[in-house]
Amino acid sequence: MRKILVLFAHPKYEHSYANHALIQSIENLENVQIRDLYELYPDFNVNIQEEQENLFEYDVIVWQHPFYWYSCPPLLKQWLDLVLEFGWAYGPGGVYLKGKYIFNAITTGGSPEVYSQEGKNRYTISEFLRPFEQTANLCGMHYLPYFHFGGTHKATESDLLQKRKEYHDLILHLRDSQLITLEAGPQIN
């Protein structure tokens, strides 16, 4: 059974029914830890050593966040900049994340259709997430396809329940399956 770490970053979590639904679907699962970065570091003063030590024991890491201005909220970016140090996460001697699995679990107010060449945003979510993919590659990690809950501004109770189930099932699959394939990974739109 793999251990999963969810690095959750949402500066207005109290207003996000979509992220509440996703977090609630996995919060009591065995071998799954959720670290709410805004709760831990409201002053943005990330404890680098604690975060690095915490990463050692997990096989799968999830960057869960709303998709803010085509990227992540600022505290998650701060976490990336500080924790993934040269000589620790990448570069000479930077082998501590090598072989781990990682992916983004994101929410967007816009529907999946607006994230296409023909859509309002002109690019796909995969294209917008390239910096995360490259970060994973630089650190020797296996970057898995993303999980996306789109159209949250118009989501119905039925949509919330469906995405909640999909996320729960995905996390269970990543925790319990014998093999994780990169090509046919957990991408769910």
FINULUM-965235 format. One record per residue: x, z, y of N, C-alpha, C, CB in turn; residue in one letter. Coordinates in steps of 0.05 Angstrom, whole numbers, padded with zeros to 5 digits, always signed. Each point is the difference from the previous one (the first is absolute). Glycine has a CB too. Layout:
BEGIN
XZYXZYXZYXZYa
...
REM end
This chain:
BEGIN
+00017+00000-00024-00017+00000+00024+00018+00000+00025-00037+00025-00025m
+00033-00044+00042+00016-00002+00025-00011+00020+00021+00010-00049-00009r
+00009+00057+00026-00008+00017+00023-00002-00018+00025+00024+00041-00020k
-00045-00036+00035-00007-00017+00023+00000+00017+00025-00027-00031-00029i
+00041+00020+00050+00000+00013+00026-00014-00018+00020+00043+00024-00011l
-00064-00013+00024-00014-00015+00021+00009+00011+00027-00040-00009-00031v
+00054-00008+00046+00008+00007+00027-00022-00010+00018+00051-00002-00011l
-00068+00020+00020-00023-00007+00015+00005+00005+00030-00030+00012-00039f
+00024-00032+00055+00004+00002+00029-00024-00012+00015+00050-00003-00006a
-00066+00021+00018-00023-00008+00016-00002+00019+00023-00024-00021-00040h
+00029+00012+00065-00001+00018+00023-00028+00010+00007+00040-00023+00017p
-00061+00010-00027-00027+00009+00005-00016+00001-00026+00002-00021+00046k
+00010+00035-00065-00012+00002-00027-00028+00011+00001+00046+00006-00018y
-00051+00013+00036-00026+00012+00002-00022-00020+00007+00022+00042+00014e
-00015-00065-00004-00020-00021+00007-00001-00023-00020+00007+00012+00048h
+00008-00010-00070+00002-00023-00018-00014+00006-00026+00044-00012+00020s
-00069+00004-00022-00015+00003-00024+00011-00016-00023-00041+00009+00027y
+00054-00032-00021+00012-00017-00021+00024+00014-00013-00015-00041+00025a
+00033+00052-00008+00023+00014-00011-00008+00026-00014+00029-00021+00035n
-00049+00034-00024-00010+00024-00014-00009-00007-00028-00015+00020+00044h
+00000-00041-00046-00010-00008-00027+00023-00006-00019-00042-00019+00022a
+00062+00004-00012+00023-00006-00017+00015+00025-00008+00003-00045+00022l
+00003+00062-00003+00015+00024-00006-00015+00018-00020+00022-00002+00045i
-00048+00005-00039-00016+00018-00018-00001-00011-00028-00028+00013+00040q
+00030-00039-00044-00002-00011-00027+00025+00006-00017-00028-00036+00019s
+00050+00044-00006+00025+00005-00016+00011+00028+00004+00009-00048+00004i
-00020+00064+00014+00012+00025+00008+00003+00021-00022-00018-00009+00044e
+00001+00007-00065+00002+00020-00021+00012-00011-00026-00040+00022+00020n
+00052-00045-00019+00012-00012-00024+00026+00013-00007-00023-00043+00011l
+00027+00047-00036+00025+00012-00010+00023-00020+00006-00025+00026-00036e
+00048-00016+00043+00024-00015+00006-00002-00018+00024+00009+00001-00048n
-00028+00005+00066-00003-00015+00025+00002+00020+00023-00029-00036-00022v
+00049+00032+00040+00003+00017+00023-00006-00016+00025+00034+00029-00024q
-00050-00018+00042-00006-00012+00026+00014+00016+00021-00045-00018-00016i
+00062+00004+00032+00013+00013+00023-00011-00012+00025+00043+00008-00027r
-00058+00007+00042-00012-00008+00025+00021+00004+00022-00047+00012-00015d
+00059-00034+00023+00023+00001+00019-00009+00011+00027+00021-00038-00024l
-00045+00032+00033-00008+00010+00026-00006+00030-00001-00019-00045+00011y
+00011+00054-00034-00004+00029-00003+00027+00015-00002-00044-00009-00023e
+00063-00003+00008+00026+00012-00003+00017-00001+00025-00003-00012-00048l
+00001-00010+00063+00018-00005+00022-00014-00008+00026+00035-00013-00033y
-00053+00030+00043-00015-00007+00025+00019-00005+00024-00039+00027-00018p
+00063-00016+00016+00019-00003+00022+00020-00023-00005-00004+00048+00009d
-00001-00063-00032+00017-00023-00008+00028+00009-00008-00026-00029+00031f
+00031+00055-00035+00026+00010-00007+00002+00000-00031+00003+00028+00043n
+00002-00051-00055+00000-00003-00029+00024+00014-00012-00023-00044+00004v
+00018+00060-00025+00021+00014-00014+00012-00019-00020-00023+00045+00006n
+00045-00058+00001+00012-00021-00016+00008+00010-00028+00016-00022+00042i
-00002+00044-00043+00009+00010-00026-00023+00007-00018+00041+00018+00022q
-00062-00005-00012-00023+00006-00016-00014-00025-00010-00006+00042+00026e
+00003-00062-00009-00013-00024-00008+00017-00015-00021-00022-00003+00045e
+00048+00002-00042+00017-00013-00020-00001+00014-00026+00030-00016+00037q
-00028+00042-00037-00001+00016-00025-00027-00004-00013+00031+00034+00019e
-00052-00036-00004-00027-00004-00011-00002-00027-00014-00019+00029+00036n
+00032-00049-00026-00002-00027-00011+00013-00002-00028+00001-00018+00046l
+00019+00036-00052+00014-00001-00025-00019+00001-00025+00039+00021+00023f
-00059-00004-00021-00016+00005-00024-00023-00020-00005+00012+00047+00007e
-00015-00067+00010-00023-00018-00003+00009-00028-00009-00024+00025+00035y
+00007-00037-00052+00005-00027-00010-00013-00022+00016+00003+00020-00045d
-00026-00013+00057-00016-00019+00016-00005+00013+00027-00022-00020-00041v
+00027+00005+00062-00005+00009+00028-00020-00018+00013+00047+00019+00003i
-00066-00007+00011-00021-00015+00014+00002+00006+00029-00031+00001-00040v
+00033-00022+00056-00002+00003+00029-00029-00005+00007+00049-00015+00009w
-00065+00036-00005-00028-00003+00006-00004+00004+00030-00014+00015-00046q
+00001-00034+00059-00004+00001+00029-00020-00020+00010+00047+00016+00004h
-00058-00011+00019-00016-00021+00013+00020-00022+00010-00038+00033+00013p
+00028-00056-00011+00016-00023+00009-00002-00001+00031-00006-00026-00044f
+00024+00039+00058+00000+00002+00029+00017-00022+00012-00008+00049-00002y
-00004-00066+00018+00015-00021+00014+00019-00015-00019-00004+00027+00043w
-00007-00034-00066+00014-00016-00019+00024+00015-00013-00015-00041+00025y
+00014+00067-00025+00021+00016-00012-00011+00027-00008+00035-00024+00029s
-00018+00044-00028-00008+00027-00008-00001+00018+00025+00020-00007-00046c
-00033+00030+00044+00001+00019+00022+00028+00010+00005-00046+00015-00012p
+00051-00006+00037+00028+00006+00008+00014+00022-00017-00015-00013+00045p
+00000+00032-00055+00014+00021-00016+00011-00011-00026-00030+00034+00021l
+00016-00052-00033+00010-00013-00025+00025-00016+00007-00046-00001-00020l
+00046-00013+00042+00024-00015+00008+00023+00020+00005-00029-00036+00021k
+00023+00058-00008+00021+00021+00004+00011+00010-00026-00023+00014+00042q
+00005-00010-00061+00008+00009-00027+00019-00020-00013-00044+00025-00005w
+00036-00051+00006+00017-00021-00011+00027-00001+00013-00041-00026-00010l
+00042+00028+00037+00025-00002+00015+00019+00023-00007-00025-00024+00036d
+00014+00048-00040+00017+00023-00004+00006+00006-00029-00020+00018+00041l
+00001-00020-00058+00003+00008-00028+00016-00021-00016-00043+00025+00003v
+00039-00050+00002+00013-00021-00016+00027-00006+00012-00045-00020-00013l
+00063+00039+00011+00026-00002+00013+00020-00018-00015-00008+00046+00017e
+00025-00059-00001+00023-00015-00011+00017+00019-00016-00001-00032+00039f
+00009+00024-00063+00017+00017-00017-00017+00018-00017+00035-00001+00034g
-00061+00003-00029-00018+00015-00018-00020-00018-00013+00006+00041+00030w
-00020-00057-00013-00021-00017-00010+00010-00029-00005-00034+00028+00024a
+00055-00036-00010+00011-00027-00002+00029+00001+00009-00046-00021+00008y
+00059-00002-00013+00029-00001+00008+00017+00014-00021-00013-00002+00048g
+00039+00004-00043+00018+00014-00018-00009+00028-00006+00038-00028+00017p
-00043+00034-00043-00009+00026-00008-00030+00004+00003+00044+00017+00013g
-00058-00036-00001-00029+00003+00004-00016-00009-00024+00008-00008+00048g
-00008+00024-00068-00013-00007-00026-00023+00019-00007+00044-00019-00015v
-00052+00036+00032-00019+00021-00008-00029-00009-00003+00030+00031+00023y
-00036-00054-00014-00027-00011-00003-00001-00024-00019-00011+00016+00046l
+00034-00024-00055+00002-00023-00017-00017+00002-00025+00047-00007+00017k
-00063-00014-00022-00017-00001-00024-00027+00012+00003+00041+00001-00025g
-00046+00013+00047-00027+00012+00005-00019-00022+00008+00021+00045+00013k
-00047-00040-00017-00021-00019+00008-00011+00010+00027-00011-00012-00049y
+00002-00007+00065-00011+00006+00026-00020-00021+00009+00042+00025+00012i
-00062-00017+00003-00019-00019+00011-00015+00012+00024-00005-00022-00045f
-00008+00005+00060-00016+00009+00022-00029+00001-00008+00032-00020+00033n
-00046+00041-00025-00029+00003-00003-00010+00001+00029+00001+00024-00047a
-00015-00044+00056-00007-00002+00028-00030-00003+00004+00044-00020+00009i
-00053+00029+00014-00028-00005+00009+00001-00016+00026-00016+00043-00022t
-00003-00061+00024-00003-00016+00025-00029+00000+00008+00040-00029-00012t
-00044+00029+00039-00027-00003+00010-00010-00028-00005+00009+00035+00035g
+00009-00054-00033-00006-00028-00004-00003-00006-00030+00024-00012+00042g
-00042-00007-00048-00004-00008-00027+00024-00016-00011-00050-00001+00008s
+00052-00001-00035+00022-00015-00011+00001-00029+00010-00003+00029-00041p
-00019-00041+00048-00001-00028+00008+00015-00005+00027-00043-00004-00024e
+00045+00024+00041+00014-00004+00025+00030+00000-00003-00039+00022+00023v
+00048-00014-00047+00029+00000-00005+00007-00025-00017+00002+00051+00002y
-00002-00074+00011+00006-00025-00013+00009-00019+00021-00033+00007-00037s
+00045-00030+00029+00008-00020+00020-00023-00010+00016+00037-00013-00031q
-00061+00012+00019-00023-00010+00014-00015+00023+00015-00005-00035-00035e
+00012+00059+00029-00014+00023+00012+00011+00008+00028-00009+00016-00046g
-00005+00002+00058+00007+00009+00027+00029+00010+00003-00048+00012+00005k
+00058+00000-00027+00027+00012+00002+00023-00019-00008-00021+00043-00010n
+00014-00067+00001+00018-00023-00005+00020+00004-00023-00005-00009+00047r
+00008+00033-00057+00019+00005-00021-00014+00018-00022+00039-00004+00032y
-00028+00002-00056-00011+00017-00022+00012+00028+00002-00005-00041-00029t
-00008+00059+00016+00010+00027-00001+00028+00001-00013-00048+00018-00002i
+00051-00034-00019+00027-00002-00012+00021-00007+00020-00021-00013-00044s
+00015-00006+00061+00019-00008+00021+00006+00023+00019-00016-00047-00004e
-00005+00061+00012+00004+00023+00018+00016+00023-00013-00043-00013+00023f
+00041+00015-00049+00013+00022-00014+00029-00007-00009-00045+00015-00015l
+00055-00038+00022+00027-00008-00007+00022+00021+00007-00015-00047+00006r
+00014+00060+00017+00020+00021+00005+00000+00023-00020-00004-00012+00048p
-00019+00019-00058-00002+00021-00021+00012-00011-00026-00041+00020+00022f
+00034-00044-00029+00011-00012-00024+00031-00002+00002-00043-00027-00006e
+00053+00019+00028+00029-00003+00003+00013+00028+00000-00006-00042+00026q
-00007+00062-00015+00011+00027-00001+00002+00009-00029-00021+00011+00044t
+00000-00016-00060+00001+00007-00028+00023-00015-00015-00050+00008+00001a
+00052-00034+00005+00021-00016-00012+00028+00010+00007-00031-00040+00001n
+00035+00047+00024+00026+00010+00009+00007+00026-00014-00008-00021+00044l
-00012+00037-00051+00004+00025-00013+00000-00002-00031-00021+00022+00039c
+00019-00047-00049+00001-00004-00029-00025+00008-00014+00048+00006+00003g
-00071-00005+00012-00025+00009-00012-00016-00025-00008+00000+00042+00028m
-00020-00037-00045-00018-00022-00008-00025+00002+00018+00017+00002-00049h
-00020-00023+00066-00022+00000+00018-00024-00013-00013+00031-00003+00039y
-00052+00019-00042-00025-00009-00013-00019-00012+00020+00006+00035-00036l
-00025-00052+00027-00020-00010+00019-00017+00023+00012-00002-00043-00027p
-00007+00038+00050-00014+00021+00016-00029+00004-00010+00029-00012+00039y
-00039+00036-00031-00029+00006-00003-00011-00002+00028+00006+00031-00041f
-00029-00044+00044-00012-00004+00026-00030+00007+00000+00034-00036+00010h
-00042+00053+00008-00028+00006+00006-00005-00012+00027-00002+00043-00029f
-00010-00067+00029-00005-00014+00026-00029+00003+00008+00036-00032-00011g
-00041+00026+00037-00026+00001+00011-00012+00028+00002-00007-00044-00018g
+00025+00064+00023-00009+00028-00001-00020+00006+00022+00044+00012-00020t
-00043-00026+00043-00019+00005+00021-00029-00005-00007+00036-00011+00032h
-00040-00007-00052-00027-00007-00009-00005+00008-00029+00001-00038+00032k
+00016+00055-00043-00002+00007-00028-00025+00017-00005+00049-00001-00004a
-00063-00006-00018-00024+00015-00008+00008+00022-00019-00029-00041+00006t
+00011+00058-00012+00005+00021-00020+00008-00012-00027-00033+00031+00024e
+00021-00053-00031+00006-00014-00024+00029-00011+00000-00048-00012-00005s
+00056+00002+00028+00028-00010+00004+00020+00023-00004-00016-00036+00031d
+00010+00059-00019+00017+00024-00002+00003+00008-00029-00014+00015+00046l
-00008-00013-00060+00000+00008-00028+00016-00020-00017-00044+00023+00006l
+00041-00049-00001+00014-00020-00015+00031+00002+00005-00040-00030+00003q
+00048+00032+00022+00029+00002+00006+00012+00026-00010-00008-00029+00040k
-00008+00050-00038+00009+00025-00010+00006-00002-00030-00028+00024+00035r
+00010-00037-00050+00004-00003-00029+00024-00018-00005-00049+00005-00008k
+00052-00027+00022+00022-00019-00004+00027+00014+00005-00029-00038+00014e
+00030+00054+00007+00025+00014+00006+00007+00021-00021-00008-00007+00049y
-00012+00022-00057+00003+00020-00021+00010-00013-00025-00037+00028+00020h
+00024-00050-00028+00008-00014-00025+00028-00012+00002-00048-00011-00008d
+00056+00001+00032+00026-00010+00004+00021+00022-00003-00018-00035+00031l
+00014+00057-00019+00019+00022-00002+00002+00010-00029-00010+00014+00048i
-00012-00012-00062+00001+00007-00028+00016-00020-00017-00045+00023+00005l
+00040-00049+00001+00015-00021-00014+00030+00003+00005-00040-00031+00004h
+00048+00035+00020+00028+00002+00007+00012+00025-00013-00008-00025+00043l
-00008+00046-00044+00010+00025-00012+00002-00002-00031-00021+00025+00038r
+00002-00038-00050-00003+00002-00029+00009-00024-00016-00037+00030+00009d
+00038-00054+00003+00006-00024-00016+00029+00000-00009-00035-00025+00026s
+00039+00013-00049+00027-00002-00010+00018-00019+00016-00019+00009-00045q
+00007-00030+00055+00015-00021+00014-00013-00008+00026+00016-00017-00044l
+00000+00015+00065-00009-00010+00026+00012-00027+00004-00006+00048+00019i
-00010-00068-00016+00011-00027+00006-00002-00006+00029-00013-00015-00046t
+00034+00003+00057+00001-00006+00028-00018-00023+00008+00046+00018+00001l
-00047-00038-00019-00016-00024+00006-00030+00005+00000+00037-00028-00019e
-00046+00042-00001-00028+00006-00002-00006+00029+00007-00004-00036-00036a
+00016+00044+00058-00002+00028+00008-00027+00008+00010+00047-00003+00012g
-00048+00026+00002-00025+00012+00006-00014-00010+00025+00018+00039-00022p
-00012-00063+00031-00013-00009+00025-00030-00001-00003+00041-00027+00011q
-00054+00041+00007-00029+00001+00000-00009-00004+00029-00002+00031-00040i
-00014-00051+00045-00010-00005+00027-00029+00008+00003+00032-00037+00004n
REM end
